[in-house]
Amino acid sequence: MALQILNPLTDSRWDDLVARHPRASAFHRRGWIEALTRTYGYAPFVLTTAPSGTPLGDGIVLCQTSSWITGRRLISLPFTDHLEPLLSDLDDAAQFWDWLRAECDHHGWKYVELRSLSGILDQAHGLRPSRAYYFHELDLRPDLEQIFRTFHKDSIQRRIKRAKKEELSSEAGCSEKLVNEFYGLVLITRRRHKLLPQPRTWFLNLVECLGDTVQIRVARKGEIPIAGMLTLRHRSSVIYKYGCSDERFHGLGGMPFLFWELVQDSKASGAEQIDLGRSDLDNEGLITFKDRLGATRKLLTYCRYPSSGTVAKATHWSERAVRHLFSLLPDPVFSLGGEILYKHMA
């Protein structure tokens, strides 16, 4: 059967497939793809076996990216921790991979990269492992008391109790005030880690495009924002996508406090798991923090064609190269650097 191409931003059949497919996530939603397109100018498309005008039984969504730093690539999807191919029959996967490989060769793309968590793409039809991360997920099916007991006593439990003693407050929503406070904490955090910040427009577009399926939480000491997180929701799964904090207040337990609030609210709304996302294999601090939340850990490996022959463990060379320089710049210039360069690091 010949493969067809459709635009996921204009064809409602993609929305229907995402709504019913068991492996779909918040990263498949039209809003996530639209925010990527608005912010970074990527060109999304879906590859499917469904003839025009018929319901979709399968689909793989990808974005074409063009960068003077990292070249012309095809990614499923940029700035997305993981993304499953929405296939009805894995035995039919060969025609998708063969098409992608042929198009990569024909158009001279640097590579095509697929980011499957399930591993169904491993070493299939010319695809080979490229980058590796750890992935964490927290099970919300036990009762709250059991979940709390799985938290590390010193790093998590005691800090939650400290936060309550300090009378920290929290607010959740998507107001302009929350976006501004959250982005201020993003700048502080990215500077601390010597990383370029995401563009502010990215977070504004997420809020506008995803509506009530995106939520920002901010913890405050009095009127001072000290920690924040941004989460996404799709059916029974909550994705913790971004976290940030002011290190001057780390002793008050802002982030553990927010995570406990997230666990309680997510469980009350019927969620069954919190996806804590990917971590670089050499980011021991982040990996340890997620471990101490009681989350399970597994290896997440991206696959590419053509293969580079090695599996990268750290961040992109282009990101590392500008870390130190941009971390020294004042906030307006630091933020502008993210607006200009961040799109090249997908």
C-alpha positions in Angstrom: 0.0 0.0 0.0 1.3 3.4 -1.0 2.1 5.8 1.9 0.3 9.1 2.2 1.3 12.4 3.7 -1.0 14.7 5.6 -0.8 17.9 7.6 -1.5 17.2 11.3 -2.4 20.9 11.9 -5.3 20.9 9.4 -6.4 17.3 9.0 -8.8 16.3 11.9 -8.1 12.6 11.2 -4.9 12.9 13.1 -6.7 14.2 16.1 -9.1 11.2 15.9 -6.1 8.8 15.8 -4.4 10.4 18.8 -7.6 10.4 20.8 -8.0 6.6 20.4 -4.6 5.1 19.9 -3.3 3.4 23.1 0.3 4.6 22.6 -0.5 8.2 22.0 0.7 10.8 24.4 0.5 14.6 25.0 3.5 14.9 22.5 1.2 13.6 19.7 -1.4 16.3 20.3 -2.1 18.9 17.7 -1.3 21.6 20.3 2.2 20.4 20.9 3.0 20.2 17.2 1.5 23.6 16.6 3.5 25.2 19.4 6.7 23.7 17.8 5.7 25.1 14.4 4.8 28.6 15.7 8.0 28.9 17.8 10.6 27.3 15.7 9.2 27.3 12.1 9.4 23.6 11.7 7.3 21.9 8.9 5.3 18.9 10.4 3.8 16.1 8.5 2.3 12.7 9.2 3.1 9.6 7.2 0.2 7.0 7.0 -1.1 4.1 5.0 -4.6 5.5 5.1 -5.9 6.7 1.7 -7.2 10.2 1.4 -10.6 10.8 3.1 -10.5 7.5 5.1 -10.0 7.2 8.9 -6.4 6.8 10.0 -5.3 3.4 11.3 -1.7 4.4 11.7 0.6 7.4 11.5 4.1 8.7 12.3 4.5 12.5 12.8 7.8 14.1 11.9 9.2 17.6 11.5 11.6 18.9 8.9 14.3 21.1 10.4 16.9 23.2 8.6 19.8 24.7 10.6 23.1 26.4 9.6 24.6 24.7 12.7 23.2 21.2 12.6 22.1 20.8 9.0 18.8 19.6 7.4 17.2 16.8 9.5 14.0 14.9 9.9 13.0 14.4 13.5 10.1 12.7 15.3 9.8 15.2 17.1 12.1 18.1 18.0 12.3 19.0 21.7 10.2 15.9 22.5 11.5 13.4 25.1 9.9 10.4 23.4 7.3 9.7 20.7 5.8 6.4 19.7 5.0 5.6 16.1 1.2 5.1 16.1 1.1 1.9 14.2 -1.8 -0.6 14.0 0.5 -3.6 13.1 4.2 -3.6 13.9 4.7 -6.2 11.1 3.9 -3.4 8.6 6.5 -1.1 10.0 9.1 -2.0 7.3 7.3 0.2 4.7 7.5 3.2 6.9 11.2 2.8 7.6 12.0 2.0 4.0 10.2 5.2 2.9 12.1 7.3 5.5 15.4 5.9 4.5 14.8 6.5 0.8 13.6 10.0 1.4 16.6 10.8 3.6 19.0 9.6 0.8 17.0 11.4 -1.9 16.8 14.8 -0.2 20.2 14.7 1.3 19.0 15.0 4.9 21.8 14.7 7.5 19.7 12.1 9.2 16.2 11.0 10.2 15.8 10.4 13.9 13.0 8.5 15.7 12.5 8.7 19.5 10.6 5.6 20.5 10.4 4.7 24.2 9.2 1.2 23.5 12.3 0.2 21.5 10.4 -1.2 18.6 12.7 0.6 16.2 15.9 -0.7 17.5 18.3 -1.7 14.7 15.4 -2.1 12.3 15.8 -1.5 8.5 19.0 0.6 8.7 18.1 2.5 11.9 20.8 2.4 14.6 21.1 3.7 18.1 22.2 7.3 18.2 21.6 9.0 21.6 20.8 7.5 25.0 19.1 8.8 28.1 17.5 7.6 31.2 13.7 7.8 31.4 11.8 7.9 34.7 8.1 7.2 35.5 6.2 7.4 38.7 3.3 5.0 39.4 0.3 6.7 40.9 -1.9 3.6 41.4 -0.8 3.0 45.0 -2.5 5.1 47.6 -1.0 8.4 48.6 0.5 7.1 51.9 2.3 4.3 50.0 3.6 6.8 47.4 4.9 9.2 50.1 6.7 6.3 51.8 8.6 5.6 48.6 10.1 9.1 48.6 13.6 9.4 49.9 13.4 10.3 53.6 16.0 13.0 53.7 15.9 14.5 50.2 12.2 14.4 49.6 10.0 13.6 52.7 11.8 15.9 55.1 11.9 18.7 52.5 8.2 18.5 51.9 7.7 18.8 55.7 10.2 21.7 55.7 8.2 23.4 53.0 5.0 23.1 55.0 6.8 24.5 58.1 8.0 27.4 56.1 4.4 28.0 54.9 5.3 27.9 51.2 2.3 28.5 49.0 1.6 27.2 45.5 -0.5 28.3 42.5 -1.4 26.3 39.4 -2.8 27.5 36.1 -1.8 29.3 32.9 -2.2 33.0 33.8 0.2 35.6 32.5 1.5 36.1 36.0 2.4 32.4 36.3 4.0 32.4 32.9 6.2 35.4 33.8 7.2 34.0 37.2 7.9 30.6 35.6 10.1 32.1 32.9 12.0 34.2 35.4 12.9 30.9 37.2 13.8 29.3 33.9 16.4 32.0 33.2 17.8 31.5 36.7 18.0 27.7 36.3 19.4 27.7 32.8 22.1 30.2 33.7 23.0 28.1 36.7 23.5 25.1 34.5 25.2 27.1 31.8 22.5 26.2 29.2 20.8 28.5 26.7 17.2 29.2 27.8 14.2 28.2 25.8 12.5 31.2 24.1 9.8 32.8 26.2 7.5 32.5 23.1 7.8 28.7 23.4 6.0 28.7 26.8 3.4 31.3 25.6 2.7 29.1 22.6 2.3 26.0 24.7 -0.2 27.7 26.9 -2.1 29.0 23.9 -2.0 25.9 21.8 -2.6 23.2 24.5 -5.2 25.0 26.6 -6.1 23.2 29.8 -3.9 20.2 29.1 -0.9 22.3 30.0 -0.4 23.6 33.6 2.2 25.8 35.3 2.9 25.5 39.0 4.8 28.0 41.0 5.9 27.7 44.7 6.4 31.0 46.6 7.9 32.1 49.9 5.7 35.0 50.7 5.5 36.8 47.4 8.8 35.5 46.0 8.7 32.7 43.3 11.2 30.1 44.3 10.3 27.0 42.2 8.2 26.2 39.2 7.2 23.3 36.8 5.3 22.9 33.6 3.3 19.7 33.0 1.2 18.2 30.2 -1.8 15.9 30.4 -3.1 13.2 28.1 -5.7 10.8 29.3 -4.3 9.0 32.4 -0.7 10.3 32.0 0.8 13.5 33.3 4.2 14.6 31.8 6.5 16.6 33.9 8.2 18.5 31.1 10.1 21.5 32.7 11.3 22.3 36.2 13.1 25.4 37.5 14.1 26.9 40.8 16.0 29.7 42.6 19.0 28.1 44.3 19.0 30.7 47.0 15.9 29.0 48.4 16.7 25.3 47.8 16.8 24.7 51.5 13.1 25.5 51.8 12.1 22.4 49.7 10.3 24.2 46.9 10.7 21.5 44.2 9.8 18.5 46.5 6.8 20.5 47.7 5.6 21.1 44.1 6.1 17.5 43.2 4.0 16.3 46.2 1.3 18.8 45.1 1.5 17.4 41.6 1.2 13.8 42.8 -1.9 14.6 45.0 -3.7 16.6 42.3 -2.8 14.2 39.5 -4.0 11.2 41.5 -7.2 13.0 42.5 -8.0 13.7 38.8 -7.6 10.0 37.8 -4.0 10.0 36.5 -2.2 6.7 36.8 1.4 7.7 36.1 3.7 10.8 36.0 6.2 10.7 33.1 9.3 12.4 34.5 11.0 12.6 31.2 14.5 12.0 30.0 17.8 12.7 31.8 21.3 12.8 30.2 23.3 9.8 31.4 25.9 12.0 32.9 23.4 14.3 34.8 23.8 12.5 38.1 22.0 15.1 40.1 18.8 15.0 38.1 18.9 11.2 37.9 19.3 10.9 41.6 16.4 13.4 42.3 14.1 11.3 40.1 15.2 8.1 41.7 14.5 9.5 45.1 10.9 10.3 44.1 10.4 6.6 43.9 10.2 6.5 40.1 11.3 3.5 38.0 14.2 4.0 35.6 14.8 2.6 32.1 17.1 3.3 29.2 15.7 5.5 26.4 17.6 5.2 23.1 17.0 7.3 20.0 17.6 5.7 16.6 18.8 7.3 13.3 19.5 6.6 9.7 22.2 6.9 8.6 24.0 5.9 11.7 27.0 7.8 13.1 28.3 4.5 14.5 28.4 5.8 18.1 25.8 6.5 20.8 26.1 9.9 22.3 25.6 10.2 26.1 25.7 14.0 26.6 24.1 17.1 25.2 24.7 18.4 21.7 28.2 19.8 20.9 26.6 23.1 19.7 24.9 23.6 23.1 28.0 22.8 25.1 30.1 25.2 23.0 28.0 28.3 23.9 27.3 27.4 27.5 29.9 29.4 29.3 29.7 32.5 27.0 25.9 33.0 27.4 25.8 32.2 31.1 27.8 35.4 31.6 25.4 37.7 29.7 22.7 39.9 31.3 19.2 38.5 31.2 17.9 40.4 28.1 20.9 39.2 26.0 20.8 35.7 27.6 17.1 35.4 26.6 17.8 36.7 23.1 20.5 34.1 22.7 17.8 31.4 23.4 15.4 33.1 20.9 18.1 33.0 18.2 20.0 29.7 18.8 17.8 27.3 20.7 15.9 26.0 17.6 19.2 24.6 16.3 19.5 22.2 19.3 16.4 20.1 18.6 
